[in-house]
Structure formats: C-alpha cells, structure tokens
Amino acid sequence: MTIAETNPTAAPSDDGAGRGEFTGETGSLFNIMFKGLLLTILTLGIYRFWMKTHLRRYYWGSTRLDGEPLEYTGKGVELLLGFLIAIFFLAIYLAVVNFGLSFASMAYWQGYEPAAFLSLLTLLPLIPYAKYRAQRYLLSRTRWKGVRFGLDLEAWAYTWRSLLWSLGSIVTLGLLYPLADFKLRQFITKRMTFGDQRFELTGKAGGLYRGFIWVWALIAATVAVFVAVAVTATPPPANDPFATPEPSGPLIALGLFVYLAAIIGFIWYGSFRLKYILSRMEVASHGGAPAQIISEMQPGRMTMVVIGGLFLTMLITIAFAVGMALVFGVAGAGVAAAYPELLSVFDPSLNQGDPDPATLVVIFGAVIVFYLIIGVAAVIAAEIFVNRRYIDRAIGTLRIQNVAAMSSARQQAQTEEQAAEGFADALDVGAF
C-alpha cells in the first residue's frame, strides 16, 4: 500500500515542497499538563506514562507536513510495562554486578569504595543503549500519511560506537564532540526508514565546527576565569581557622559574565546543530531523486525564543511563590492566633506547649502542597513558553523538497518495539 493509495486527496504544494505547520493550541496543552501533573502527583508518579503519551499525541497531531499531520500510536500502558520490565532486569543486573565487584573490591582493595565507583561505570553502556531503543520505539509509533517510520535493531552497535566517541570527546576536552555527534547521528539516520524507504544524512561534520568552536572557547574561558578566581584569592589570616579566602570581585563578575555568555552560546548551538543536521537529511525514493528536508530556522531567533520563554517561566514561578507565600502567611497567622502552641514548632523559645502529632502532619503537609503548587506552575509554564514555542517555530521553518518522492513508500511488516522505552525511562535518558 502506497501513500497515494491511502491518501488520494493529498497533493504536493505548487513548488513541489511539503511545508511544515504547527497547529497546536495553548489551551489544549495547558489542559494536558494540568491534568497530567495533578494525576501524576495523586498516583505517586504512575500516571506520568499516560501524560507523556497525551503530550506526544498533542505534538504529533499538531505537526503537519505537506498538509498531513503526524500520528502517534503509542500507549501509556506500553511505557509503564516497559519501565517495569527495565527496572526488573536493571535490579538483577546491578545485584549481580555489585556482588562481583564487592567481592573483588574486598579481596584486592580491602574496601567497598572502588566497588561503588565501578558499579556506576557499569551503567554507562546502558545509557546509549537506552537512547537508541527509545528512538526506535518513537519511530515505530509514528506515522505520516498512513505509513510508519522505523529504525533497525542495532542498539548494541550504536552503544559501543557511542562509548568510543564519548571517550574521544573527553580525552580531547570536548573538541571531538561535533564530529562524534555527527557520526552517531549519521549512524542512526542511515538506519531510519519511512515505510520501505531509507533516510540518509549527507555532508560532513566540518560545518558543525563553525558554530561549535566559539561556544567551546566561551566554556574554556569560563573555566579559566574561575580557576583564576581560586588561585588569586587572598588567603585567610593564619590565626583565624574559620576565615575563608577572599576572591577578587572583578574576576568573579567577569566569570559570571562569561558563564552567562557560554550558556546563551550553548542554547544557540543547539538550534544551529538542529538546522545543520535537518538540512542534510534525505529520504531515498524508488529510482528517482530523493526527498530532501530543509530547515530555514534562524538560530539567533530560536535562542531568543528559549531565553524569552525561560524569563517568562521565571516570572510566573516567582509570582506563584509570592502569591502562595501571602496566602499561606495569612492563613498561618490566623491558625497560629487560634492555636498558639503551633508557634513552638518554629520557635521553641516561645514555650507555648507541644503541638499534637496531627497538627504537625498538617503543617508539613501544607509545606509540601506549597512547593508542589509552585513546581506545577513552573513545569506548565516551561512547557508552554519554552517547549511549545520552540517546536512551533522549528516546525514552521521546515520544508520537504520533492515531497512527491515519498508517495511511493510502502508500508513494511509490523516491527514495532514491544518493550517500549523502559530502559530510557528507568535511566531518565529517554527521547522526547
């Protein structure tokens, strides 16, 4: 079955390019986030798998390419089961590894500290493995014009490559990172499919260095300045054991300035990298010219979207914190006036008598509610003003040149990942 057969009314645009459009409404996203976070809290985290599923359906369904929306077919129960399976095997894995390492540590080093360090190192191979599996799951649950995306089963091949490239990046103090990033993305892209058509990532990593090198220089300058702050700090008097070194004020100001510039540069590089990689992706057709993805995003503007969104998120969070503090303060003053013994919880010197345990539970419950409300407000604001705005503008700059070449894609046999993305959830390194 081809796209043309499943969507006989779909037609390419006049210039032969399928354009991107994001149609998601802010109100719908707010409802998903508010309901999802509330139920996640009430279910002690269990509902987060369904919340993630609803979020993906919102973003996928709001993303239109060549006039047709993406479709997400994943289910919350798949994520939950995948997470539980991953936790089960991860527990067995860590138990076996820790037992062996603890025995060796006591035999050779007479202590458990080396075993604890080596135990953390044994988790490193699972991180790239989980990332690859998470991307495979996402692609297997994504359809466009009725045809499913896919990713080959080569998670372990990706894992050892990722570990070697990461080691190289560490040894070169980050200078190898763009090359490593490009090669790993190229490995994944070559194994991505749209029906029976394959993706390709053309070009070289050299273009990434044009955007990366000055960001790397800012990060290096930040480290150098703070090292200078530590080295040039005035030593404390020898007769005062509690005194601390006094760092140079101008150097601290310079360090904070360079640090802020490095953060902004890193945000800019994220958009630069995304544009560079997207604009070099192609989908091979059956005998004709490939469909080519083109991104027209401007990294500078995307950086301002992120910074502006973070600023709005901060303002909303502060406003909620101040508002909740006033509400709880007024309520607390009234309760304390009626029950003066509560004051001894915060100031024992008042000696108003010991409050009963039930009252203490109420007080600590109120504190937890206070922080939960602020946290929920911050998460919702970040999703609406940072993530949604960024995705909106990124999708709006996409074009698929020669989109008609994808019309001959045929649906492949069902190869969906049954274990969902459990390892990615368990290690908190999942894809979107």
N, C-alpha and C positions, 0 to 999 in steps of 0.2 A: 504494500500500500504506500503510495507516494503522497507528498503534501498536496499536490494538485488534486488528488482524488479525495482527500479528507477535507480540503478547504477549497471548493471550486470557485468561491466568490472572492478569495484572496487575490489581490493583484499588486504587483510592484508599483512603486511611485514612478512619476514621469521620467526622472533621470536614472532609473534603474537601481536606485539605492533605497533600502529599507531604513527608515528613520526611527530613532528611539523616542519614546514619550513616557513620562511618568504621570499617572492619573490618580495616585493615592490621596485620599482626603485626610486632613489632620484630625478631624473629629473621629474618624474610624480608628485611626492609630491610637488616639487617646483612650478610646473605649477598650481596645485590646490590651493596652498597657495597664490601665487602671484595674480592670477585671482580673487580668493575669497576675499582677503583683499581689492583689488582695487574696486571691485564691492560693497563690504560691505560699504566702505567709500562713494562711489558715491550714493548709495541708502540709506544713513544715517542709516545703520545697518540692513536693511530688508533682504539683500542677505545672511546674516550670517547663516540663516536656511538652505539654499541650499549649502553653503560652508561646514557646518557641515555634511550634507548628503553626499557630494562628498568625504569628508575626511573618513567617515565611510566606504563607498564603497571601497575606496582605501585600507584601513587597513584590512577590512573583506576579500576582494578579494585576498589580498596578503598573507593571513594566510591560510596555507594548513596543514590539519591534515589527516594523512594516505593517503596523495596524493591528497586529495579533498579540494578545497577552501571553506571557509565560504562565505555566500551570505547575503548581507544586502538589504532588500526590502523596507526600509523606504523612504519617500519622503519629500522634503523640505516644500511643502505646508502643510503637516500634522503638522510639527513642528511650522510653522507660525500660523496656525489656533489654535493649542493647546495653544500657547503663548497668543494669543489674548483672547481666552476664559478664560484662567487663570487670565490675567490682569483684565478682566471684573469682574469676581467673587471676585478677591482679592480686587478690589476697593470697591465693595459693602460690603465685609466683614470688611475691615478696617473702612469704613464710619460708619457702624452700631456699631462696637466695640468702635471706638473713640467717637461717640456721647454718648454712655452709660458711658464710662469711664470719659469723660469730665464732665458730669453731676454729677457723684459720686465724682469726684475729687473736684469740686467746692463746693459741699454740705458738704463734710467731711474734706477736707484739705485746702479749700479756695485758690486753685491754680491749674494750669494745669500741673505742672511738674510731679506729680505722675501719671497722666493720660498718659503722653507721655512715661514714663518708662513702665507702664503696657501694653501699646499698643505694644511696642516692644516684650514683653514677650508673647503676644498672637500669635505672628508669629512663635514661637518656634515649636509648634506641626506641622506646615505646612512643616518644613524642612525635617524631616524623612519621612513624607507622600510623599513629592515630590521626594525624593530619591528612595523610593520603586517604585513609579509609573514610574519613569524614567527607572529603571532597567527592569520593566515589559514591557515597550514599546520596549526597545532594544532587549530583548529576543524574543518578539513576531515578530520582524522584522529580526530575524537572522535564517538562515537555514544552514544545513550541510547535504550533500548528499540528498538534496531534502526534508528533514524533519525539521520541525520548532521547535524551542525552545519555552518555555513558563514559566510563573510564575503565581501562584494562586492569586486571588483577595483578599489579606489580608493586604492591606496598613494600615488600622487603627489599626489592631492587632500589626503590626510592629511598628507603631508610638508610642503607649503607652509603649511598651517594650523599645524602644529606649530612650524615655524620662526618664524612671525609671533607666535604666543602665547609662545614661549620668549623672543623679543626683548622683548616687552612685560613679561614677568616680570623680566628682567634690568634693564630701564630703571626699573621700579618697586621695585627692590631686593627682589623676591620677593613683594610684596603682591598681585600679579595671579595668583600661582601657583594658588590654589584655583579661580578662575574658568577659567583656562586648562586646568587638569587636568579639570574637569567638562565643559567644552565638547569637548575632544578625546575623552574617554570617551563622551560623548553621540554624537559623530560615528561612533565605532566601533560602539557599541551599535545604532544605527539601521540599520547595515549587516550586523548579525549575523542569522543565520537558524537555525531549527530545522526541518529539512525545508522546507516551503513557508510556515512561519510566521515572522514577524519579531519581533525584540526592540525594545523601546522603553525609553528612560531618561527618566523623568518628573522633575518637580521643578526646582529651581533650585540654583545654586551657593552661595547665601547660607548654607545650613546648614553647608557646609564651613568657612566663616569662623569659626563659633563654636568649632570645635576648633583652627583653624589660628592664630588671631591671637595666642594666648598662647604658642604654640610659636615663632612668629616673634619675639615680644618677648624670649623667652629667648635665641634666636640673636643678636638685636641686642644684648642685654645682654652676651653673651659677647664679641662683637667689641669693644664699648665698653670693657669691663674690660681686655682685653688691649692695646688701644690706650693706655689709661691707664697700664698697666704699662710700656709702652715709653716713654711721654712723661715719666713721673715717675721713671724710673730714674736713680740717682745716676751722673753722668758719671765716667769713669775719670780718674786723675791724668794731667796733661799730660806728665809725664816718664816715663811707663810705656807704651810703644807696644803692649805685649801685654795690657794690662788691658782688661777688658770692663765695661760699665755694670752696676751693681748694682740690680736691680729690687726693688720693695717686696714683702717676704714676705707681709703680709696681703692685698695686692692679688692676688698670684699664687694664694693659697689661695681667695680669692673667685672669681677667674677659673675655676679648676678646678671649683669647686662649681657655678657657673652653667653651665659647659660640660657637666658630667655631667647636670645637670637638663635641658639642651637635648637631649642625646642620648635621655634617657628620654622626654621630651616628643615627640620625633620618632618614636620607636617607638610611643608611644600614638596619635599622629595617624595612623599607618599603619593601625591597626585601626579607628579612628574613621572614616577615609575609606572603608575597605573596607565597613564596615557601612552607611554612608550610601548608597554607590553601589548595593550589592547590594539594599538595601531599596527602591530606586526603579526596579528593572528589572522589566519586564513582557514577556510573550510573547503577542502578539495571536492570538486564536482566529478561527475562521471564523464570524463573525457574533455570537458570544456574548461574555460577559465574559472579559477576558484572565486568564491565569495570572500571579500576582504572586509574585515572590521576596521573602522576608522573612528578614532576619538578626537573630537575638536575641543576638549576641555582646556581651560587655561589654569595651570597650577596656581598662579597668583590669586585668581578669583576663588578657587576652591579653598585655598588657605584662609582667605578672609571669611568664607562660609564657616569653616571649622572654628576659627578664633571667635567670630561673632556668636556662633552657637554656644560655645563654651562660656562666653561672657554672659549671655542671657541665662544659661543654666545656673551660673554662679549667683546672679542677681535673684533668680527665683528661689534658689535654695536659701539664700540669706534672708529673703523676705519671709519664707515659711518658718525659718528658725526664729526670727524676731517675733513673728505673729504667734507662733506656738509658745514661745517663752512668755509673752504677755498673757496669753490665755491661761497657761499653767500657773503663772505667777499670781494672777488674780484669784484663780480657783484655789491655789495653795494657801494664799493668805486667809481666805475665808475658812478653809478647813482647819488651818492652824489656830485661828481665833476660837473656833468651836472645840478643838481638841488640842490644848496647849502641850500635852505630853508628846506630841509629834515633833516639837522643836528639838527635843533631846536627841533625835536621830541625827540632826545636822550639827548640833552644838551641845555636847554632853555637859558643858559647864552650866547650862541653864537648870539642870537637875529638876526637870518637870515630871519626872516619873518615867518608867519604862513603858513604851507603847506595846500593845499586844502583837503577836506574830501576824495576825490577819492584816493589821494596819501596815506593817512593814511590806507585806506582799503587795498591797495596793500601791504603796509609794514606788516600789521598784517596778511594778507593772506600768505605772504612769511614765516613769523614765524610759522604759523600753518603747512604749507607744510613741513618746515624743521623738525618739530617734528613728523609729520606723516610718513615721509620717514624713519627716524630713528626707529620709532616704528614698522613699517612694517618689516624692516630689522631684528630687534630683534625677532619679533614673528616668522618669517620664519626660522631664524637660530635656535631658540629653538625647533621648530617642527622637523627640520631635524636632528640636532645634539644631541638632548636630547630624545624627544618622540620616533622618528623613530628608533634610535639606541637601545633604551631600549627595545622597542617592538620586534625588530629583534632578539635580544639576548634572550629575555624571551621566545618567541615562539620556537626558535631553541633548547631550552632545554626541551621541552615538549614531553612526551610520553603518549600514552593511552594503558595501558596494557590490553590484552584481548579485543582489539577493536572489534573483531568479535561479542561480546555480544551485541553490539549496532545495529547489522544488522537486528535484529528482530523488531526494533522500527517502529511503525505505526503512520502515520500522524493523528493527532487529528482534531476535528472540529475547524473551524475558531474562535479564541478567541482573535484576535488582538485588542489592545487598540486603541480606536478611538480618544481619546482626546490627543494623542501623549504624550509629556512630558512637557506640558505647565507650570505647577507649578514649575517644576525643572528649566526651563528656566527663568521664572519670578523671582524666588528667587536665581538664579545663583548657584544652588547646584546639577546640573544635573550629570548624569553618564558620560561616555566617550563622 
